Amino acid sequence: MTQQQVVRNPIEDADAVCDELLAALKAAGITLPSLGVDPLSLAPGHEPRPLIELGRCNLATARKLIAVLLSADCVPAAPLTLDELARRTEVLADEIRAHQVRLRGGARPVPEDAPRTGPTPPRS
């Protein structure tokens, strides 16, 4: 929850979120002239599910948005290569194996090529 979030009715909450977004954009030097609560999302007869209308913007504003998102590490600068994806997957697999060892109380993990043995079948 952000500092300004408080439990309200959906319409008040939408107005507050819109104001908070407006302030954050202004702090980043970005103006979206059409920013506001979408009135159609508040149509009577249904439970209000407010939407924030971001509106259209010019190319300069779009570039500012891109710069802010990239500088905040919100969007990767480039798609991951297969090698990088494989490396990250292996790192995650190592972390999972280490966690499994901790869960077993420090027992060593069973090597993948170790013979699998099940319970001994009862002798007749």
C-alpha positions, 0 to 999 in steps of 0.5 A: 500500500502506498502512503496515501492509500486508505480504504474508501469507496471505489470512486473516491479511491479512483480519484485518489489514485488519479491524483497520486499518479498525476503527482508522480508524473509531474515529479518526473516532468511528465504531463498527460493532459487527458489523465482522469477517471474514466466516467464510463467505468462508473456507469450506474447499474453496475458495481463501480470498477473505476478505470484511470484514463491515461489518454493520448500523448505526443511523441515527446511525452511518450519518450519521457515515459520510456526514459523514466520506465527504463531508468527505474528498471521497470522494463528490461533494456533489451530482451533476454538472450537464450544464454542469459535465460539459461544462466538465470534458470540455472541460478534459480535451480541452484537456489532451489536445490540449496533450499531443499538441502536446508529443508532436509536439515543439511543433508547432502542432495542426492546426485541426479545420476545416483541409482534410485532405490525405493522401499524394499519389497516384503519377502515372501 
